[in-house]
Amino acid sequence: MPASLLAGASLALVCNLIARMPGFEGALPVNSVTALVGAPVVMSVLFNKRRNEMNE
C-alpha cells in the first residue's frame, strides 16, 4: 500500500510538472494531462486481460 501511495503521488507530481511546462503561455489542466498519461495504461491492462482470456 505505501508503494501504491508513492507511485500515485509521483505520477500526480509529474503530470503537474508537465502541465506547467515553461513552453506554454498558460497552464494546461492537470486532469487532461493525467488522462493522457493514464489512458495508455488502462488500455494495456484491458488488452492484456482480453489476451489472457483468449489464450485459456
C-alpha positions as CSV (number, residue, x, y, z in Angstrom):
1,M,0.0,0.0,0.0
2,P,2.8,2.5,0.7
3,A,4.3,1.8,-2.7
4,S,0.9,2.5,-4.4
5,L,0.6,5.8,-2.5
6,L,4.1,6.8,-3.5
7,A,3.5,5.8,-7.1
8,G,0.2,7.8,-7.3
9,A,1.7,10.9,-5.7
10,S,4.7,10.8,-8.0
11,L,2.5,10.4,-11.1
12,A,0.4,13.3,-10.0
13,L,3.5,15.4,-9.4
14,V,4.9,14.5,-12.9
15,C,1.6,15.4,-14.5
16,N,1.5,18.7,-12.7
17,L,5.1,19.5,-13.9
18,I,4.1,18.6,-17.5
19,A,1.0,20.8,-17.2
20,R,3.1,23.8,-16.1
21,M,6.0,23.5,-18.6
22,P,7.6,26.8,-19.5
23,G,6.9,26.4,-23.2
24,F,3.2,27.1,-22.8
25,E,1.7,30.6,-22.4
26,G,-0.8,29.3,-19.9
27,A,-1.1,26.2,-17.8
28,L,-2.8,23.1,-19.1
29,P,-5.4,21.5,-16.9
30,V,-3.8,18.8,-14.8
31,N,-6.7,16.4,-15.2
32,S,-6.2,16.4,-19.0
33,V,-2.5,15.6,-18.7
34,T,-3.3,12.9,-16.2
35,A,-5.8,11.4,-18.6
36,L,-3.3,11.4,-21.5
37,V,-0.8,9.6,-19.3
38,G,-3.2,7.2,-17.7
39,A,-5.2,6.2,-20.8
40,P,-2.5,4.0,-22.3
41,V,-2.0,2.2,-19.0
42,V,-5.7,1.4,-18.8
43,M,-5.8,0.3,-22.4
44,S,-2.8,-2.0,-21.9
45,V,-4.4,-3.6,-18.8
46,L,-7.6,-4.2,-20.7
47,F,-5.9,-5.7,-23.8
48,N,-3.7,-7.9,-21.7
49,K,-6.7,-9.2,-19.8
50,R,-8.5,-9.9,-23.0
51,R,-5.5,-11.6,-24.5
52,N,-5.1,-13.8,-21.4
53,E,-8.8,-14.8,-21.5
54,M,-8.5,-15.8,-25.2
55,N,-5.4,-18.0,-24.5
56,E,-7.1,-20.0,-21.8
